[in-house]
Amino acid sequence: MSRKLLYIYAAISSFAVLTYVFRGGGEIEPGRAAAAIFFVVLAGPIIKMWWDERDKARQRRRIEQEEAKEITE
């Protein structure tokens, strides 16, 4: 997942929270809205770290499988 997609995700999520609060649809206070936005924005880098670690693990397994095939051949 690219960094650009994470920024888009954070922007859309923040906009959704703000729209929900300021249109009166929610009973959430502005302080809580700010906290919600903070955690949504914080979730982006955490998701990226998880995604990168998952890709590294997949690549390691693929390399190990290829090496195992070479040994058995």
N, C-alpha and C positions, 0 to 999 in steps of 0.2 A: 504494500500500500504506500503510495507516494505521499510525501509531505504536503503536496498541494491538495490532495484529497482530504487530508486531515484538517487542513485549514478551512476548506470548504465545509466540512462536517461541523467544525467548531462554530463557524459563522452562522450556518443554518440553525444549529441548535440554540445558539444564543439569541438569534432573532425570534425563534419560536417561543422561547421563554419570555422574552420581553413583550412580544405581541400578546401572549396569553395574559400577562400581568396587566399591561396598560389598557387593554380593551375591557377590563373588568371581568374577564372570564374566570379569573382565579382569585382566591382569597389569600394569595401569597403576598407578603409584605415586600417592599423594595429591597430590604436587607437580605431577605431569604432569596429573592430573585438574583441578587448579585452573587450570593453563595452558590446558587444552582448554576449560574453561568460559569463561575470559577471552576466548579467541579467538572462541568461539561468540557471546558477548554483544557483542563488538566487531563481529562480522559484521552484526548487525542494523542499526546506523546506516549502515554502508557500503552495504548493500543498499538502504536507504531513499534515500540520496543518488543511487545509480545509478537507482533507479526514478523519482525526481523529475526528474533530468536527461533521462531517456528521455521522460517526459511533456512536458517543455518543448520538446524537439526535435520531437516529434509535433505539438504545437500550432503551433510555428513553421512547419513544413512545410504544415500545413493552411491557415494564414493566407496563406502564399506562394502556394499553389495557388488559393485564393479570389481573391487579388489578380490573379493571372495570368488567371483566367477573366473577371474584370471588364474587364481591359484588352482581351482578345480580343473581347469582346461589343460 
